[in-house]
Amino acid sequence: MTIPRSADLASDVLTHSYDDMFNPPGLTNFLGTAQVDLDVFAIRSVNFPPYSHGDTITGQLYLDGRLARSYGGEVEVVWRPDHVVRSTTIDGLSLRSTTACAPGRPAVVIQLDLEGLPGREVRIGFALASTATRSPSGWLRPEPPSEPNTLTASDGRVALLGTGESGSAVSLQGFAGQGEIRGQSMVETTVTLDEAGRGRLEYVHVLAETVEECGEHYDACATDVPAVLTAAEQHWDKALADAFDPAGDGFSGALPILETSSDVLRKLYWWGVLGVIWFRRDNPASVIGRTYDTLMPRYWQTTTFIWDYSLSSLTHALLDPVPMRKHIEHWIDLDTHAHFGTEWLTGGPVGYWYSVNDFAMTRLVRDYVRFSGDGEFLATPVGQDAVRKPVGEHLHDWATAWRGLRKDHALADYGGIDNLMECVSSYIHEVASFNAANVWCLRVAAELADRDGDTDRAELLRKEATEQAGHVNELYIEGAGFWHARQPDGTLLPVRHCYDFNLVGTTMADDLSETQRAEMVEFFQRELQTPTWMRALSPYDADAAFSLRPDHQWNGAYPAWPADAGRALFALGRGDVALDWLPGLAKTANQGPCGQAHFVEEAVPAMAGGARKSPPQFPYLIDWSCSSSGSWVSLILEGVFGLEIGLDGSVSANPQLATLDPDARLRGLRVGGTTYDVTAAGAIEVGVTAAG
């Protein structure tokens, strides 16, 4: 099996009770998103930009007049890219719902199947709610916009229309078949189980601008809900196939096919690929065309964070280089020192400066050029007015921007908590991570200078990189394996955070002594690594008491951190530690795409054997999925297969696959206009020349 279908990516059976530590799955049709709720039927966060519902819950199920979730009990959930199945048993009645986003429409459909005693009559009710609106500006807050709505009956349908005072958007939701409206917000019907003890009903939810538009989409879906479910599966199967097909029309590039007998390799690779495709948005309301969101389905819809996009940089460069270039150009047109990303309804900036931005932009340009072969991009003038210059000169500016961030010391000061990890109060100012990244960026800029024939500039940049690497090493705590963060007054705060391990390991491993490398790995194994995940911050760190947000604290980690830690292990010469860890990590790829954070096993019990996705409620505030999943593709390609791709298109490999699959192969790696196959032995086999 080399190319996945929707069924191949199904989660394990995920069992939860009401208000457990459970993050319910999301769905997308590439136009918008929805999220199933905690009972067997309800949905929430139904948003199809520019129209939104906020995080409103609707469709809460009533059985014979009683709220279904009030019975307690367990709900079993199975997620697939095309749909979510939820199952439970209440009062001798088995209920199974299948929820999907309708392809090409701002709509969600749910099919509810019932099973019990033949002839039993069951009164089914759905409590509906609506907060439909269209914001007159961009979505600049974590939660999508919403406004109070009034519900009224829809003529000729067992459905309710939701409209607000602004009149800017309409929702339409209800039964696809027979029933009646009860009170102000309930639709009801009675289902009589057939001689086999089975019954079925269907629900449709549409969000659009006008009543007429809602009605058109509603009727098209209600006519044949099973056909909509089938279309959703076909829609997703095509997207997955296109991701590996250079001739497909779904993406402007293609990823290499992984041929392997290792379930571990295959699962982690597909996990990374899925987690990027998942965020593709082909919404006509986007002012910059195709985009890739960062979180879903609850927070920051329509926003692309530069940091998260860069963590999947290699994946974007292979899979979809055309929108990648457009994003790079768009971000250059704005001041990347004044925001953390952009919002695609307006194209405008969002938030405050993230310290990563110079490193992220350098990485994005480098990956785009080396995989696309579009070297002319470096000479292309981009930017507004006075800052318009060739992209290569912008890269030089990013690589040297740290000079302007120095205060009284040789290293750059990267600001306060909001500019860095947001929930680690000691990880501020002169941190090892981004100062190590500066060393790498200087060397990338030197590589560009050499490419342009400016050997004097290249020599100066490399000399400066070596000097800065020495200054970064001044932050190292000998014998400990971790680093200090220097404060403006010169105070050195010890910080046991994985980001120093990850970035120092992946950007300046060759500038470390053998002793440092060994101590760093020992620290990682002792205080950060867990069987199926990792801690972002050591529980021995003094700041571990500061926050419970698991993306950057002691109780879990952001999804890119284990993948990047794996690459760091390879760079530090301990690929064996990474390879031994992969089978445990693969157990966590069992709940759909990567969550914004997963808990470590000591904090919260595992979910079906994998590190549990963290929930959205306070104090965790974690979304169900995150676009930095592409970092797992980087781990497989650059770590396990040891791929190195130069700016000149050169390809080499140093695989470490003997313990997992000595016969594994990458087929169809596209670099510039050429395709390559890469074997587990490191052989590079040139394929046919790609067109265009």
Secondary structure by P-SEA (a helix, b strand, c coil): cccccccccccccccccccccbbbbbbbcccccccccccccccccccccccccccccccccccccccccccbbbbbbbbcccbbbbbbccccbbbbbbbbccccccbbbbbbbbbccccbbbbbbbbcccbbbbbccccccccccccbbbbbbcccccbbbbbcccccbbbbbbbcbbbbbcccbbbbbbbbbccccccbbbbbbbbcccaaaaaaaaaaaaccaaaaaaaaaaaaaaaaaaaaccccccccbbbbbbbcccaaaaaaaaaaaaaaaaaccccccccccbbbbccccccccccccaaaaaaaaaaaaaccaaaaaaaaaaaaaccccccccccccccccccccccaaaaaaaaaaaaaaaaaccccccccccccccccccaaaaaaaaaacccccccccccccccccccccccccccccccaaaaaaaaaaaaaaaaaaaaacaaaaaaaaaaaaaaaaaaaaccccccccbbbbbccccbbbbbbcaaaaaaaaacccccccaaaaaaaaaaaacccccccbbbccccccccccccccccccccccccaaaaaaaaaaaaaccaaaaaaaaaaaaaaccccccccbbbccccccccccccccccccccccccccccccaaaaaaaacccccccccccbbbbbbcccccccccbbbcccccccbbbbbcccbbbbbcccccc
